[in-house]
């Protein structure tokens, strides 16, 4: 019911009441009763309309709440999965670091812990656990671990390495490796590197032997580095084969990194072929990072546009930010429909140091969540331009939650001057309190002076 209709109906009712007062006495009571009933009906209709409107708003709010709860559950599940993946990766890197430091007892424990978690790196964990056990002279334990790995992972790309290690263990005497042996391996690598400079043809087979042998991750990585740095066609061919999957996944990712660092158009083509045909997300992620190392915006843009895996799309977008692919990011932002992906693009603008695009989003974006993300990223850019933009946004904004986000951005900037100015002029007591609260956490002269000023009032 519109306001105009309500007013008209109310007027009609009271006109009827006035008419009754002027009517003959014998009909007055009956007509008054009718008018009273009409007024009651009107009030009831009005209340019913209000109740229905409130019910509609409540239903809409409930629908929004359910949708938000669904998003929160999905985010929690994603966060838990990411935490688990990060934990597995951390254990793997800790084990690798222990191997490089010749701390084989620690490496064995780390890889054993990783294997028990039964994640995607379990086959690699079992291989390195056996490797560490062999270095410690624990021949039987190493062979048992290798047998377990080969039984559980019959199709593993670590099988070739496992077979080579198994042969070495069986041929060994079961004695713990001595530090002198490690020193000899270092000297051999230095000798091979010197030979590579003087006689590459003789050095190539030796480097391949290191790569295909049972050396430490550090030794194999150095061998790949020497090959990549040589710039020779034969070296690129060997690295290309490994990048395509000839060796284990760890060496494959290492080879991909060196293709990005030292390769040209041919290397980029190899990586593009591997990206298109290899289903392993870790390999694809390594290629995206290699594109970044080589400044390859074209392939990163292509992946950001067409990749079906959203986590890989986000990775491509982040790497675009690191290579300052601002034009490509702008195109993606204009065509993207996913809020999560658009939020990632805003983060990439920050990585590119592109405050202008963030200001545009903070001022004109229709989605409040994206506006908040833009404001937050502006707070991470410490510049006069971003500070002035935040001040303008705060002065024009009417949404309290967005004004609070600006206060948080000033806090991230360490911009006590702006927060003091807001605390002095803000009429909203809650926003003023929020500004003062942030100032109380800042160790700056401007913040301290203002807090002392408040105490003296």
Beta strands, then each sheet from edge to edge (+ up, - down):
end
